[in-house]
Amino acid sequence: MNIELRSIKHSAFASEETYCYQAKVYVDGKHCANVSNNGHGGGDYQHPVKGAATSLAKIETWIEANHPPIDMSRYAGGDLATSDTKMDLEMLCIDLINDWLDTKEIKRMMASKVLLFDGEKVQGMSWKGIRKVTTSHIEAAAMRYPKRIILNRLTLDEAKAIMKQVSP
């Protein structure tokens, strides 16, 4: 089962405790539900599409069976630090929104800067008055810093992996 979010609308200014967003849930290429959150700390709203081939219950069952429990120690301390929580559609949507936001940010950064990775940190190289990086800018950075990895030359997934590696 391939679960993805499409038609994502995210509002950063309205996101307080949770993401303020709305999106369409697609399972194996078919629209089966709409999800949203108002960004004030409550749970997601999940509305099945009438006549959808896959029900929300089937999606939840599949997610629980095919995704490992969530290690809550990465969130709050205390009792949560030692417990695991079952993955569900809401948590999967959070992961997919995080991935979508990361992708959007990396694309934005690579459009205006050459991103260089030296093994420890990522630095951006830009030129005064230049808003869009071209191949000649990437080549100039490669000549100036031959030992660094240029994220603009990598696939988006490879660049995201490096950015996640160096992010706190």
N, C-alpha and C positions, 0 to 999 in steps of 0.2 A: 504494500500500500504506500503510495507516494503522496504525502500530505504537504501542501504548500499554501502560502498566503499570496493573494493577488489583489490588485486595486487597493493597496495600502494607503491610508491617509493618516498621517501622524501630526499631532499638534504639540510641539515642544513647550510652547508658552502655557498651555493648559494642563500639562503633565505635572502633577504635584507629587503624589506618593506612588503612582503607577503611570504607565504610559497612557496618554489620551490618544486613542486610535480607533479606526474601524478598518475592516478588511473582509475579503471573501475567502473562505476556506475551500480549496479544491482538493479532491481526492482522486488520484489517477486521472487527472485532467478534467474532472467533472465538478461543477460548482455544487456544493452540498450544504453549505452553511454560511451565515454572516456572523462575524464576531466583532465586538466593540468593547471599549472601556472608557469611562468618562474621566479617568485620570485622578480621581480623588481618593484612591486607596481601596476601592471595592473590587469585587471579582469581575471577570469578563461576562458580558452578555453574549449568549450563544443562541442564535436563531436558525433552526434548520430550514432549508429551502424546500418548499412543498414539492413532492414528487421526486426528491433526490434518491439516487440509487443506494447511497450509503447513509445510514442513520448516525446520529451523534453517539448513540450507545455502542455501535459497532466500532466507530473511530476510537472512543475511549478504551474499549477492550483491546483493540489492536495496539494502541499506544502503550498501555500498561504492560502488555506481553512483549513488546519489541523494543522498549526503551528502558535503560537501567534506572533505578531509583535516583532521585536527586540528592546529592550530598549537601545537606543544609548547613554544614560547617562553613561554607563559603559566604553565608549570609550573616545571620545573627549568632551571638554566643549563647551561653546558657544551655538549656535543655535541647535546643535545636542543634547545637554543635555535634551531638552524638547520634542524632536521628536521621533517618532517610525518609524521604517522602516519595510516594508513587508519582511517576510522570503522568500527566493528564493533558487534555487538549489546551487548557489554559496555560500551563507551564510551557508546553510546546510552542504556543503562540508567542509567549514572551521571548523564547529562544529565537524564533524566526524573526520577530521584530528587532531584536538585538542584532542579528546577522544583517538584516536589511539596513539598519541604521549605520552599522560598521561599513558596509559596502558603499553606501551613499557618501559617507565621510571620506573614505579612501579615494573614491572617484573624484570628489571635489578637490582633495589635496593634490592628486596627481594631474589634474587638469591645469593647475596653475604653478606647480613646483615640480622639480625633479627630486624624488625622495631617495636618499642614500642611506644604506645600512652598513655600519662598520663592525658588526658583530655584537655590539652592546646597545646601541641606540639608533634611532632613525632621525635624520636631519633633512630639512627641506632646503633646496637650493633654488633661488628665484632671481629674476633679473628685473631691474627697475623699469617700470613702464610696460612690462610684458605680462599679459593676463592669461595667455594660453601657451602652454609648453608645446614645442614642436620637436621633431626628431633631431634637428640640429642642436637644440638645447640639451637633449639627452646625450648626444654624442660629445658635446663640449664638457658635460659633467663627467662622462666616462674617461675622457682624456685627462681631465684635471685630477680625478680620484679613481685611478685604475684598480685599486684593491678593494673598493667598496661595491656592494651589491646595489644595483639601481632597481628600485621597486617598479618603476615605470616600464621596465623591460620584461617583468615577470607577468604571469597570468594573475588575474584578480584574486584567485584563491591562494596562490603562493604569497602575494603581497599581504593579504589579510592574515595569513598564518604568521608572518614576520611581525606585523603590527600587534597581533595578540600576544606574541612572545615577549615583546618589549613593553607592553602596556601594563600598568600596575594592576 
